[in-house]
């Protein structure tokens, strides 16, 4: 399972994304789970990271599902109209 760091802001997004992209490529499963529960400090940049991660996974023939999504992040995804692009696992 991949994990988002506690903080994903503009100045940390590139490094976080780079690590996640390596992990997606190395993931043997066709379904990639991303634990978002540690995320505490974020802005819309976190959504950009997750969307790019999703894009990379789809290009590799994989799907992405999020776990432990904070309500604030859900609200932000709803606000931008992209919540359906970032499905959560129950």
Secondary structure, DSSP 8 states (H G I E B T S, - for coil): -EE--SEE-TTTHHHHHHHHHHHHHH--SSEEEEE-TT--EE-HHHHHHHHHHHHHHHHTT-EEEEES--HHHHHHHHHHT-GGGS-B--
